[in-house]
């Protein structure tokens, strides 16, 4: 008899849509899953011609300091091989929590939704604006 993996061993799919990688976070993201996601994105960016990474957090209701740091590191690591990272769908409660924890996401573009994230990536150029819509 096989059992499903523990929740913290679950994986988050990293989908390739053209030259953009899309990651959609749903529900609570456990530490082990967040670390695995960070590694998965780094490998996918390094091993592909991806020019952008969209991280959709619209399904995340709670974020802690660890997840906030992981998101910041994902963005920083994706920029190294010239992929731009857009964080979209952040709920007000999540944004407030990040501010209260003193976490900043320097250089990370944020947009309201996935459509606007893709639009920003299409319109932006490397070295372009650092603020999303």
Buried (B, 14 or more C-beta within 10 A) or exposed (E): EEEEEEEBEBEBEBEEEEEBBBBBBEEBBBEEBBBBBBEBBBEBBEEEEBBBBBBBBBEBEEBBEBBBBBBBBBBBBBBEBEBBBBBBBBBEEBEEBBEEBEBEBEEBBBBEEBEBBBBBBEEBEEEEEEEBE
